Amino acid sequence: MTATRSEIVQKVRAAAAEIRPIPDNVSNEAFATASLTDDYNFDSLDLIKILFKIEEDFEIKFDEEKVDSETLVNIEDLCRYIETQVAC
């Protein structure tokens, strides 16, 4: 499965919006640079739910040794990680 950056951002946004509302007036570009925890007040359980949804949507598996709060600081980092996984 291949996906464009725009498609990845849209799917991540949709996954996040299932947990907490993302304002409609936030562009995908602004959303991509945001932090789910700092900008949208997602907690650790919310983040786990989003990661599970992303694994399902993209048919990927997150490597627990490579994915943590230091490697995934913002949504852009998450999208980059997804890109590397869907390209495999």
Secondary structure as GFF3:
##gff-version 3
##sequence-region A 1 88
A	DSSP	alpha_helix	5	19	.	.	.	ID=ss1
A	DSSP	alpha_helix	28	32	.	.	.	ID=ss2
A	DSSP	alpha_helix	44	58	.	.	.	ID=ss3
A	DSSP	alpha_helix	75	86	.	.	.	ID=ss4
###
